[in-house]
Amino acid sequence: MALDYVRKQIILEKEQSDQLRKIAINEGISFSELVRNFLNAQLRARVYSEMEVAADALLADYTNDRELTEMTSLDGEEFINGEK
């Protein structure tokens, strides 16, 4: 499957660029791949943060409603990642 890339230009501080370049070299990957990896990690963290906020908003209902607690087998990483 071919990836769909979009070229973007960003401006980094020199220190940021130097640090990222060193990390990329140490990991044996391109600067662009490293930046994509960092962005993906931040995007995943944002999704989990949004999920946590949503879960907190539903916590009272979830802990007090027996019909909702019957679905606890669907909770957790296995459900999110499609694993069994």
N, CA, C and O atoms as a GROMACS GRO file, in nm:
protein
  336
    1MET      N    1   0.084  -0.117   0.000
    1MET     CA    2   0.000   0.000   0.000
    1MET      C    3   0.089   0.124   0.000
    1MET      O    4   0.174   0.139   0.088
    2ALA      N    5   0.070   0.210  -0.096
    2ALA     CA    6   0.149   0.332  -0.106
    2ALA      C    7   0.095   0.436  -0.009
    2ALA      O    8  -0.026   0.454   0.006
    3LEU      N    9   0.187   0.504   0.056
    3LEU     CA   10   0.148   0.609   0.149
    3LEU      C   11   0.124   0.738   0.072
    3LEU      O   12   0.189   0.764  -0.029
    4ASP      N   13   0.032   0.817   0.121
    4ASP     CA   14   0.000   0.945   0.058
    4ASP      C   15   0.068   1.055   0.138
    4ASP      O   16   0.025   1.085   0.249
    5TYR      N   17   0.172   1.115   0.083
    5TYR     CA   18   0.247   1.217   0.152
    5TYR      C   19   0.207   1.356   0.102
    5TYR      O   20   0.166   1.373  -0.012
    6VAL      N   21   0.220   1.452   0.191
    6VAL     CA   22   0.199   1.593   0.158
    6VAL      C   23   0.322   1.668   0.206
    6VAL      O   24   0.364   1.653   0.320
    7ARG      N   25   0.379   1.748   0.120
    7ARG     CA   26   0.498   1.825   0.158
    7ARG      C   27   0.455   1.948   0.236
    7ARG      O   28   0.368   2.023   0.192
    8LYS      N   29   0.518   1.969   0.352
    8LYS     CA   30   0.493   2.085   0.436
    8LYS      C   31   0.626   2.146   0.474
    8LYS      O   32   0.724   2.075   0.496
    9GLN      N   33   0.628   2.275   0.482
    9GLN     CA   34   0.749   2.345   0.526
    9GLN      C   35   0.725   2.399   0.665
    9GLN      O   36   0.624   2.464   0.691
   10ILE      N   37   0.819   2.370   0.755
   10ILE     CA   38   0.808   2.421   0.892
   10ILE      C   39   0.938   2.492   0.927
   10ILE      O   40   1.042   2.469   0.865
   11ILE      N   41   0.931   2.579   1.025
   11ILE     CA   42   1.050   2.649   1.072
   11ILE      C   43   1.078   2.600   1.214
   11ILE      O   44   0.994   2.609   1.303
   12LEU      N   45   1.200   2.548   1.233
   12LEU     CA   46   1.243   2.498   1.363
   12LEU      C   47   1.350   2.589   1.420
   12LEU      O   48   1.420   2.658   1.346
   13GLU      N   49   1.361   2.589   1.550
   13GLU     CA   50   1.475   2.653   1.614
   13GLU      C   51   1.598   2.569   1.580
   13GLU      O   52   1.587   2.448   1.564
   14LYS      N   53   1.714   2.633   1.571
   14LYS     CA   54   1.836   2.561   1.535
   14LYS      C   55   1.861   2.444   1.632
   14LYS      O   56   1.897   2.334   1.589
   15GLU      N   57   1.843   2.469   1.761
   15GLU     CA   58   1.865   2.364   1.862
   15GLU      C   59   1.770   2.246   1.840
   15GLU      O   60   1.811   2.131   1.853
   16GLN      N   61   1.645   2.275   1.806
   16GLN     CA   62   1.549   2.167   1.778
   16GLN      C   63   1.597   2.084   1.659
   16GLN      O   64   1.597   1.961   1.663
   17SER      N   65   1.636   2.154   1.553
   17SER     CA   66   1.682   2.086   1.432
   17SER      C   67   1.805   2.000   1.461
   17SER      O   68   1.814   1.886   1.415
   18ASP      N   69   1.899   2.055   1.537
   18ASP     CA   70   2.021   1.981   1.570
   18ASP      C   71   1.989   1.855   1.651
   18ASP      O   72   2.042   1.748   1.624
   19GLN      N   73   1.902   1.870   1.750
   19GLN     CA   74   1.866   1.755   1.833
   19GLN      C   75   1.793   1.649   1.752
   19GLN      O   76   1.822   1.530   1.765
   20LEU      N   77   1.700   1.691   1.669
   20LEU     CA   78   1.626   1.594   1.586
   20LEU      C   79   1.718   1.523   1.489
   20LEU      O   80   1.707   1.402   1.470
   21ARG      N   81   1.810   1.596   1.428
   21ARG     CA   82   1.904   1.535   1.334
   21ARG      C   83   1.989   1.430   1.404
   21ARG      O   84   2.013   1.322   1.349
   22LYS      N   85   2.037   1.460   1.526
   22LYS     CA   86   2.118   1.364   1.602
   22LYS      C   87   2.037   1.239   1.634
   22LYS      O   88   2.088   1.127   1.621
   23ILE      N   89   1.912   1.256   1.675
   23ILE     CA   90   1.827   1.141   1.706
   23ILE      C   91   1.806   1.057   1.580
   23ILE      O   92   1.815   0.934   1.585
   24ALA      N   93   1.779   1.122   1.468
   24ALA     CA   94   1.757   1.050   1.342
   24ALA      C   95   1.880   0.969   1.303
   24ALA      O   96   1.870   0.853   1.262
   25ILE      N   97   1.995   1.029   1.317
   25ILE     CA   98   2.120   0.959   1.284
   25ILE      C   99   2.139   0.839   1.377
   25ILE      O  100   2.172   0.730   1.331
   26ASN      N  101   2.118   0.860   1.507
   26ASN     CA  102   2.134   0.751   1.604
   26ASN      C  103   2.035   0.637   1.578
   26ASN      O  104   2.068   0.520   1.601
   27GLU      N  105   1.915   0.669   1.532
   27GLU     CA  106   1.815   0.566   1.505
   27GLU      C  107   1.825   0.510   1.363
   27GLU      O  108   1.756   0.414   1.329
   28GLY      N  109   1.910   0.568   1.281
   28GLY     CA  110   1.929   0.519   1.146
   28GLY      C  111   1.810   0.544   1.055
   28GLY      O  112   1.781   0.463   0.966
   29ILE      N  113   1.741   0.655   1.078
   29ILE     CA  114   1.625   0.689   0.994
   29ILE      C  115   1.641   0.832   0.944
   29ILE      O  116   1.724   0.908   0.994
   30SER      N  117   1.561   0.866   0.845
   30SER     CA  118   1.568   1.001   0.791
   30SER      C  119   1.508   1.101   0.888
   30SER      O  120   1.428   1.066   0.975
   31PHE      N  121   1.547   1.225   0.871
   31PHE     CA  122   1.492   1.334   0.952
   31PHE      C  123   1.340   1.338   0.936
   31PHE      O  124   1.268   1.354   1.034
   32SER      N  125   1.293   1.325   0.813
   32SER     CA  126   1.148   1.329   0.786
   32SER      C  127   1.075   1.214   0.856
   32SER      O  128   0.968   1.235   0.913
   33GLU      N  129   1.133   1.095   0.852
   33GLU     CA  130   1.069   0.981   0.918
   33GLU      C  131   1.062   1.003   1.069
   33GLU      O  132   0.962   0.970   1.132
   34LEU      N  133   1.169   1.058   1.126
   34LEU     CA  134   1.169   1.086   1.269
   34LEU      C  135   1.060   1.186   1.305
   34LEU      O  136   0.986   1.166   1.402
   35VAL      N  137   1.048   1.293   1.228
   35VAL     CA  138   0.945   1.394   1.255
   35VAL      C  139   0.807   1.332   1.241
   35VAL      O  140   0.719   1.359   1.324
   36ARG      N  141   0.785   1.248   1.139
   36ARG     CA  142   0.655   1.179   1.124
   36ARG      C  143   0.628   1.090   1.245
   36ARG      O  144   0.515   1.086   1.295
   37ASN      N  145   0.731   1.018   1.293
   37ASN     CA  146   0.715   0.932   1.412
   37ASN      C  147   0.676   1.015   1.534
   37ASN      O  148   0.586   0.977   1.610
   38PHE      N  149   0.743   1.127   1.554
   38PHE     CA  150   0.712   1.215   1.667
   38PHE      C  151   0.570   1.269   1.655
   38PHE      O  152   0.496   1.273   1.753
   39LEU      N  153   0.531   1.310   1.536
   39LEU     CA  154   0.396   1.363   1.515
   39LEU      C  155   0.292   1.254   1.542
   39LEU      O  156   0.190   1.279   1.606
   40ASN      N  157   0.316   1.134   1.492
   40ASN     CA  158   0.223   1.022   1.517
   40ASN      C  159   0.208   0.994   1.665
   40ASN      O  160   0.098   0.967   1.712
   41ALA      N  161   0.318   0.999   1.739
   41ALA     CA  162   0.312   0.976   1.884
   41ALA      C  163   0.227   1.084   1.951
   41ALA      O  164   0.148   1.054   2.040
   42GLN      N  165   0.243   1.207   1.910
   42GLN     CA  166   0.164   1.317   1.969
   42GLN      C  167   0.017   1.306   1.930
   42GLN      O  168  -0.071   1.335   2.011
   43LEU      N  169  -0.010   1.266   1.807
   43LEU     CA  170  -0.149   1.249   1.763
   43LEU      C  171  -0.217   1.137   1.842
   43LEU      O  172  -0.333   1.150   1.881
   44ARG      N  173  -0.145   1.026   1.865
   44ARG     CA  174  -0.200   0.916   1.946
   44ARG      C  175  -0.225   0.964   2.089
   44ARG      O  176  -0.329   0.931   2.147
   45ALA      N  177  -0.132   1.040   2.144
   45ALA     CA  178  -0.148   1.091   2.280
   45ALA      C  179  -0.270   1.181   2.289
   45ALA      O  180  -0.342   1.180   2.389
   46ARG      N  181  -0.295   1.260   2.186
   46ARG     CA  182  -0.412   1.348   2.185
   46ARG      C  183  -0.541   1.267   2.181
   46ARG      O  184  -0.637   1.300   2.251
   47VAL      N  185  -0.544   1.161   2.102
   47VAL     CA  186  -0.664   1.076   2.095
   47VAL      C  187  -0.691   1.014   2.232
   47VAL      O  188  -0.805   1.015   2.278
   48TYR      N  189  -0.586   0.960   2.296
   48TYR     CA  190  -0.605   0.901   2.428
   48TYR      C  191  -0.649   1.005   2.530
   48TYR      O  192  -0.730   0.976   2.618
   49SER      N  193  -0.595   1.125   2.520
   49SER     CA  194  -0.637   1.232   2.610
   49SER      C  195  -0.784   1.266   2.591
   49SER      O  196  -0.857   1.284   2.688
   50GLU      N  197  -0.827   1.273   2.467
   50GLU     CA  198  -0.968   1.301   2.438
   50GLU      C  199  -1.057   1.188   2.488
   50GLU      O  200  -1.167   1.212   2.538
   51MET      N  201  -1.010   1.063   2.475
   51MET     CA  202  -1.085   0.949   2.525
   51MET      C  203  -1.095   0.954   2.678
   51MET      O  204  -1.198   0.919   2.735
   52GLU      N  205  -0.988   0.996   2.742
   52GLU     CA  206  -0.988   1.006   2.888
   52GLU      C  207  -1.088   1.111   2.935
   52GLU      O  208  -1.160   1.090   3.033
   53VAL      N  209  -1.093   1.224   2.866
   53VAL     CA  210  -1.189   1.329   2.902
   53VAL      C  211  -1.331   1.278   2.885
   53VAL      O  212  -1.417   1.302   2.969
   54ALA      N  213  -1.356   1.206   2.775
   54ALA     CA  214  -1.490   1.152   2.751
   54ALA      C  215  -1.525   1.047   2.857
   54ALA      O  216  -1.639   1.044   2.904
   55ALA      N  217  -1.430   0.963   2.893
   55ALA     CA  218  -1.455   0.861   2.996
   55ALA      C  219  -1.484   0.927   3.130
   55ALA      O  220  -1.573   0.883   3.203
   56ASP      N  221  -1.408   1.031   3.164
   56ASP     CA  222  -1.432   1.102   3.290
   56ASP      C  223  -1.572   1.162   3.293
   56ASP      O  224  -1.638   1.162   3.397
   57ALA      N  225  -1.618   1.214   3.178
   57ALA     CA  226  -1.751   1.274   3.171
   57ALA      C  227  -1.861   1.170   3.193
   57ALA      O  228  -1.969   1.202   3.243
   58LEU      N  229  -1.833   1.045   3.157
   58LEU     CA  230  -1.933   0.938   3.170
   58LEU      C  231  -1.915   0.854   3.296
   58LEU      O  232  -1.993   0.762   3.320
   59LEU      N  233  -1.814   0.885   3.377
   59LEU     CA  234  -1.779   0.800   3.490
   59LEU      C  235  -1.895   0.779   3.586
   59LEU      O  236  -1.921   0.665   3.626
   60ALA      N  237  -1.965   0.884   3.624
   60ALA     CA  238  -2.075   0.869   3.721
   60ALA      C  239  -2.184   0.776   3.667
   60ALA      O  240  -2.230   0.686   3.738
   61ASP      N  241  -2.224   0.797   3.541
   61ASP     CA  242  -2.325   0.709   3.482
   61ASP      C  243  -2.274   0.566   3.473
   61ASP      O  244  -2.348   0.472   3.502
   62TYR      N  245  -2.152   0.550   3.432
   62TYR     CA  246  -2.096   0.417   3.411
   62TYR      C  247  -2.086   0.338   3.541
   62TYR      O  248  -2.113   0.218   3.544
   63THR      N  249  -2.047   0.406   3.649
   63THR     CA  250  -2.030   0.335   3.776
   63THR      C  251  -2.162   0.310   3.847
   63THR      O  252  -2.170   0.223   3.934
   64ASN      N  253  -2.267   0.385   3.813
   64ASN     CA  254  -2.395   0.371   3.883
   64ASN      C  255  -2.503   0.298   3.804
   64ASN      O  256  -2.606   0.260   3.861
   65ASP      N  257  -2.483   0.277   3.676
   65ASP     CA  258  -2.584   0.214   3.591
   65ASP      C  259  -2.543   0.070   3.562
   65ASP      O  260  -2.447   0.046   3.488
   66ARG      N  261  -2.614  -0.026   3.620
   66ARG     CA  262  -2.578  -0.168   3.604
   66ARG      C  263  -2.582  -0.212   3.458
   66ARG      O  264  -2.503  -0.298   3.419
   67GLU      N  265  -2.669  -0.157   3.378
   67GLU     CA  266  -2.674  -0.196   3.236
   67GLU      C  267  -2.546  -0.158   3.165
   67GLU      O  268  -2.500  -0.231   3.078
   68LEU      N  269  -2.488  -0.045   3.200
   68LEU     CA  270  -2.361  -0.005   3.139
   68LEU      C  271  -2.246  -0.092   3.187
   68LEU      O  272  -2.156  -0.125   3.108
   69THR      N  273  -2.246  -0.130   3.314
   69THR     CA  274  -2.135  -0.210   3.366
   69THR      C  275  -2.136  -0.353   3.312
   69THR      O  276  -2.035  -0.423   3.324
   70GLU      N  277  -2.246  -0.396   3.254
   70GLU     CA  278  -2.249  -0.528   3.192
   70GLU      C  279  -2.160  -0.534   3.068
   70GLU      O  280  -2.126  -0.643   3.022
   71MET      N  281  -2.123  -0.420   3.016
   71MET     CA  282  -2.042  -0.416   2.895
   71MET      C  283  -1.893  -0.401   2.924
   71MET      O  284  -1.816  -0.366   2.834
   72THR      N  285  -1.850  -0.427   3.045
   72THR     CA  286  -1.709  -0.409   3.079
   72THR      C  287  -1.616  -0.499   2.999
   72THR      O  288  -1.496  -0.472   2.991
   73SER      N  289  -1.667  -0.605   2.942
   73SER     CA  290  -1.582  -0.693   2.861
   73SER      C  291  -1.534  -0.623   2.735
   73SER      O  292  -1.440  -0.669   2.671
   74LEU      N  293  -1.598  -0.513   2.698
   74LEU     CA  294  -1.555  -0.437   2.580
   74LEU      C  295  -1.452  -0.331   2.614
   74LEU      O  296  -1.400  -0.265   2.523
   75ASP      N  297  -1.421  -0.313   2.740
   75ASP     CA  298  -1.326  -0.211   2.782
   75ASP      C  299  -1.183  -0.254   2.755
   75ASP      O  300  -1.152  -0.373   2.744
   76GLY      N  301  -1.097  -0.156   2.744
   76GLY     CA  302  -0.954  -0.182   2.742
   76GLY      C  303  -0.889  -0.176   2.606
   76GLY      O  304  -0.956  -0.157   2.504
   77GLU      N  305  -0.760  -0.194   2.607
   77GLU     CA  306  -0.677  -0.184   2.488
   77GLU      C  307  -0.717  -0.288   2.381
   77GLU      O  308  -0.712  -0.259   2.262
   78GLU      N  309  -0.756  -0.406   2.424
   78GLU     CA  310  -0.790  -0.511   2.327
   78GLU      C  311  -0.905  -0.466   2.238
   78GLU      O  312  -0.903  -0.489   2.117
   79PHE      N  313  -1.004  -0.401   2.297
   79PHE     CA  314  -1.119  -0.354   2.219
   79PHE      C  315  -1.077  -0.240   2.127
   79PHE      O  316  -1.117  -0.237   2.011
   80ILE      N  317  -0.997  -0.147   2.177
   80ILE     CA  318  -0.954  -0.032   2.100
   80ILE      C  319  -0.871  -0.077   1.980
   80ILE      O  320  -0.887  -0.025   1.870
   81ASN      N  321  -0.782  -0.173   2.000
   81ASN     CA  322  -0.691  -0.218   1.895
   81ASN      C  323  -0.749  -0.331   1.810
   81ASN      O  324  -0.682  -0.380   1.719
   82GLY      N  325  -0.871  -0.373   1.838
   82GLY     CA  326  -0.933  -0.478   1.758
   82GLY      C  327  -0.879  -0.617   1.789
   82GLY      O  328  -0.893  -0.708   1.708
   83GLU      N  329  -0.817  -0.634   1.905
   83GLU     CA  330  -0.762  -0.764   1.943
   83GLU      C  331  -0.865  -0.841   2.022
   83GLU      O  332  -0.962  -0.784   2.072
   84LYS      N  333  -0.843  -0.970   2.034
   84LYS     CA  334  -0.932  -1.055   2.114
   84LYS      C  335  -0.865  -1.100   2.239
   84LYS      O  336  -0.925  -1.172   2.319
   0.00000   0.00000   0.00000
